[in-house]
Amino acid sequence: MSDGGRTIVVNERYFGESGSGPGQFKMPRFICTLPNGNICVSDFLNQRLQILTPSGRLEATIGEQGNTPGKLCGPSGVFCEGDHIFVAEGGNHRLQKLTLADGKAVSRAGSHGKGNNNMWCPQGLAIAKRFTASPEDVPRSDLFAADSINGRVVVYDVANLEFLRTFGSRGSKPGELMYPSGIAIRDEEVFVSDFGNHRISVFSKRGNFERSFGSRGTALGQLNEPRGVAIVKGWVVVTESKRISVFSPAGEPQQILQVPGTGQLWGCCAAEIDGESKVLVTDVRPGNAKVMVLKVMGSAHDEGMSVADMAAKKAALKKEAEEEKMREWQAQREAKK
């Protein structure tokens, strides 16, 4: 399906199969890219992470079932930064930071519950660098986790998994979430796939609700239990059970892609493979488990913007980030009084 030159098409390629052997999957949930171009897939029922090449050749396996450091129970969301892989565990209700080279546990956070440093079946993960107002600021990154049953997003410091804050609450009103699943970040905005509310909810990095788009249905612009969400060439790509929907960042519907031969789509991520933009999508259905490779064709969202428009956008983002930083500083100051 094409829309004004913007298209996502199935690349007629997939890899993996159902099973417990090397390179096989039992409910592959989420997926992310690694710095060397390989990919990591959370193999949910096999209680492991699998590192594969873009062609699907197994390179390494991380983890085995358990609840001690380095072991896994129900691995879901995955995200890589530098030499470390971060994984959300639905069974252990926690996050772990592992070394990418050997899977050694570095730190962990969370336990079952509803409090500030608790989680209940966490799913998707995303990492974003904090805004630095001056060169003297130490670069820091934050880890955003979809706290599914609690209906919120939990934020941690990437360096040591120190708890920072939560935003959102369980419900269906604007700014509330019902079984959030995937998370993606574009500029200063956090896009959350709101599974139970059949929509995408958008927040600032600080957690202020900004807007939502989508409603339950099958028409263009509607969603049915959205799972994964990724930013691909500036567009918002959302996986549903049997199809993929594409939106502009503002929420304007662009495309519905029906994917033949699917079982139950779940996670997705953007990838550059052989110099081309791709979307990698997991299929979790028993007997049909695999990773699908979709090719992205057409213009990027910001393509065609004038130099003045790009400069204005950059200035607006900088101003927004500075305002967020000031609000955070003021909140910390008030808390010390």
C-alpha positions in Angstrom: 0.0 0.0 0.0 1.4 3.4 -1.0 0.7 6.9 0.2 2.3 9.9 -1.4 5.6 8.0 -2.0 5.7 6.7 1.6 5.5 2.9 1.7 6.4 0.0 4.0 6.5 -3.3 2.2 7.2 -6.8 3.3 10.7 -7.7 2.2 9.5 -11.3 1.7 12.1 -12.5 4.2 11.9 -13.9 7.7 14.1 -16.0 9.9 13.7 -18.3 12.8 11.2 -21.0 13.7 9.4 -22.4 16.7 11.4 -24.6 19.0 13.9 -24.6 21.8 17.1 -25.1 19.8 19.7 -22.5 18.8 18.1 -19.8 16.7 14.6 -21.1 17.4 12.0 -19.2 19.4 9.2 -19.8 21.8 7.2 -16.5 21.8 9.8 -14.0 20.7 8.5 -10.8 22.3 10.7 -7.7 21.8 13.6 -6.9 19.6 16.4 -4.3 19.4 19.5 -3.6 17.3 23.0 -3.7 18.7 26.0 -1.3 17.9 27.6 -3.9 15.6 24.5 -4.3 13.4 23.4 -7.5 15.0 20.0 -7.9 16.8 18.8 -9.1 20.1 15.5 -11.0 20.5 13.8 -11.7 23.9 12.9 -15.4 23.7 10.1 -15.3 26.3 9.2 -18.9 26.9 12.8 -20.2 26.3 13.9 -17.8 29.1 16.8 -16.3 27.2 18.0 -13.6 24.9 19.3 -14.5 21.5 21.9 -12.5 19.6 21.6 -12.9 15.8 23.0 -11.5 12.6 20.5 -9.6 10.4 20.3 -12.8 8.3 19.2 -14.8 11.4 22.4 -16.7 12.2 22.8 -17.2 15.9 25.8 -15.5 17.4 25.2 -15.9 21.2 22.7 -16.8 23.8 22.3 -14.8 27.1 20.6 -16.1 30.2 18.8 -19.1 31.6 15.7 -19.5 33.8 15.9 -18.3 37.3 15.6 -15.2 39.6 19.2 -14.7 40.7 21.3 -12.0 39.1 21.9 -12.7 35.4 19.1 -15.3 35.1 15.8 -14.6 33.5 12.1 -15.3 33.9 9.8 -14.1 31.1 12.2 -11.7 29.3 10.3 -9.1 27.4 11.6 -5.6 26.5 15.2 -5.3 25.4 17.3 -2.2 24.6 21.0 -1.8 24.1 23.3 1.1 24.9 27.0 0.7 24.3 28.4 -2.5 25.9 25.3 -3.3 27.9 21.9 -4.9 27.2 18.9 -4.0 29.3 16.1 -6.5 29.7 12.6 -6.3 31.4 11.5 -9.5 33.0 7.7 -10.1 33.2 8.2 -13.1 35.5 10.6 -11.5 37.9 9.0 -8.1 37.7 12.3 -6.3 37.3 14.9 -4.8 35.0 18.4 -6.0 34.6 21.5 -4.4 33.1 23.8 -7.1 31.6 27.1 -7.0 29.8 26.6 -7.6 26.1 29.8 -9.6 25.7 29.0 -12.4 28.3 25.6 -11.6 29.9 27.1 -10.9 33.3 24.7 -9.0 35.6 25.8 -5.4 36.3 22.8 -4.1 38.2 19.0 -4.7 38.6 16.0 -2.8 39.7 12.4 -3.4 40.7 10.3 -6.0 42.4 6.7 -7.1 42.3 4.3 -4.4 43.5 2.8 -1.0 43.0 5.2 1.3 44.8 7.7 3.7 43.2 10.5 1.1 42.7 8.1 -1.8 42.0 6.8 -3.2 38.7 4.2 -5.6 37.6 5.0 -7.5 34.4 7.2 -4.8 32.7 7.3 -4.9 28.9 8.8 -2.5 26.4 12.0 -0.5 27.0 13.5 2.6 25.4 16.6 4.7 26.3 17.0 8.5 25.7 19.8 10.8 26.4 19.0 13.7 28.8 19.3 17.2 27.4 22.5 19.0 28.4 22.3 22.7 28.6 26.0 23.3 28.4 29.2 21.3 27.4 30.0 21.1 31.2 27.0 18.9 31.8 27.8 15.2 32.2 25.9 13.3 29.5 23.3 11.0 31.1 20.7 8.6 29.7 17.4 7.5 31.1 15.7 4.1 30.7 11.9 4.1 30.2 10.0 0.9 31.0 6.3 0.1 30.3 5.0 -1.1 33.6 2.1 -3.1 32.1 -0.2 -4.1 34.9 0.3 -1.0 36.9 -0.6 1.1 33.8 2.4 3.5 33.9 5.9 4.2 32.7 8.8 3.9 35.1 12.1 5.8 34.5 15.5 4.8 35.7 19.0 6.2 35.4 20.9 4.0 32.9 24.2 4.2 34.7 23.1 2.4 37.9 19.3 1.7 37.4 18.5 4.2 40.1 14.8 4.9 40.3 13.9 8.4 39.0 10.1 8.7 38.6 6.9 7.3 37.2 4.3 8.9 35.0 0.9 7.8 33.8 -1.6 5.8 35.9 -4.0 2.9 35.2 -7.2 3.9 33.5 -8.7 5.1 30.2 -8.8 8.9 30.7 -6.3 11.1 28.8 -2.9 10.5 30.2 -3.9 7.2 31.7 -2.7 3.8 30.4 -4.2 0.3 30.3 -1.6 -2.4 29.8 1.2 -0.3 28.1 3.4 -2.4 25.9 5.9 -0.8 23.6 7.8 2.5 24.0 9.6 4.6 21.4 11.2 8.0 21.7 11.5 10.8 19.1 13.1 14.1 20.0 11.7 15.1 23.4 8.5 12.9 23.1 7.8 9.4 24.5 5.3 7.3 22.5 3.6 4.5 24.4 1.5 1.8 22.8 -1.6 1.7 25.0 -2.7 -1.9 24.5 -5.9 -1.8 26.5 -7.1 1.6 25.3 -6.3 0.9 21.6 -4.3 4.0 21.1 -0.8 5.6 21.2 -0.3 8.0 24.2 2.4 10.6 23.9 4.2 12.2 26.8 7.1 14.5 27.3 10.3 12.8 28.6 9.5 14.4 32.0 6.1 12.6 31.9 3.6 15.4 31.0 0.8 14.1 28.9 0.7 15.7 25.5 -1.8 13.9 23.2 -3.0 10.5 22.1 -4.1 9.1 18.7 -6.0 6.0 17.6 -9.3 4.4 18.7 -10.5 0.9 18.6 -11.4 -0.4 15.1 -10.0 -1.6 11.8 -10.2 1.6 9.7 -7.2 3.8 8.8 -6.1 5.6 11.9 -7.7 3.1 14.2 -5.9 0.4 16.3 -6.7 -2.9 17.9 -4.5 -3.8 20.8 -1.3 -2.1 19.7 1.8 -3.8 20.9 5.2 -2.6 19.6 6.0 0.9 18.5 9.1 2.2 16.7 10.2 5.4 15.1 11.3 4.7 11.5 12.6 7.5 9.3 10.6 9.8 11.5 7.3 7.9 11.2 5.5 6.1 14.0 5.2 2.4 13.2 2.8 0.4 15.3 2.3 -3.4 15.4 -1.1 -4.9 15.9 -1.9 -8.6 16.0 -2.3 -9.0 12.2 -1.2 -5.8 10.7 1.1 -2.7 10.9 -0.1 0.9 11.1 1.9 4.0 10.3 1.3 7.5 11.6 3.0 10.8 11.5 4.4 11.9 14.9 1.4 14.2 15.3 -0.9 11.2 14.9 -2.0 11.6 11.3 -2.7 8.1 9.8 -0.6 7.2 6.8 -0.9 3.6 6.1 -2.2 0.2 7.0 -0.1 -2.8 6.1 -1.6 -6.2 6.1 1.1 -8.8 6.5 0.3 -12.2 4.9 1.2 -15.3 6.8 1.3 -13.7 10.2 0.3 -15.4 13.4 0.4 -12.7 16.1 2.8 -9.7 15.7 4.3 -8.2 18.8 7.6 -6.2 19.1 9.2 -4.1 16.4 12.3 -1.9 16.0 14.0 0.1 13.3 17.2 -1.2 11.7 19.7 -0.3 9.0 20.6 -3.4 7.1 22.9 -3.2 4.0 22.4 0.6 3.9 18.6 0.3 3.8 16.0 1.2 6.4 14.1 -1.8 7.7 11.5 -2.7 10.4 12.1 -5.9 12.3 8.9 -7.5 13.7 8.4 -10.5 16.0 5.7 -13.0 15.5 4.9 -14.8 18.8 2.2 -17.3 17.8 3.1 -20.9 18.7 4.2 -22.8 15.7 4.7 -19.6 13.8 7.5 -17.9 15.8 9.8 -15.9 13.7 11.3 -12.5 13.0 10.0 -10.7 9.9 12.1 -8.2 7.9 10.2 -5.3 6.3 11.7 -2.8 3.9 11.0 0.9 4.3 10.6 2.9 1.1 9.9 6.5 0.5 10.7 9.8 2.2 11.5 10.5 5.8 9.0 12.5 7.8 11.2 15.6 7.9 12.5 15.3 4.4 11.7 18.3 2.3 11.7 20.7 5.3 13.4 24.0 4.6 16.6 25.0 6.4 14.6 27.6 8.3 12.0 25.1 9.3 14.6 22.6 10.6 16.3 25.4 12.5 13.0 26.4 14.1 12.3 22.8 15.0 15.7 22.5 16.6 15.3 25.7 18.6 11.8 24.6 19.8 13.1 21.3 21.0 16.0 23.0 22.8 13.6 25.4 24.5 11.3 22.6 25.5 14.1 20.6 27.0 15.5 23.6 28.8 12.0 24.2 30.3 11.8 20.6 31.4 15.2 20.9 33.0 14.1 24.0 34.9 10.9 22.4 36.1 12.9 19.4 37.3 15.3 21.7 39.2 12.5 23.6 40.8 10.8 20.4 41.9 14.0 19.2 43.5 14.4 22.5 45.2 10.9 22.4 46.6 11.4 18.9 47.8 14.4 20.0 49.9 12.5 22.7 51.7 
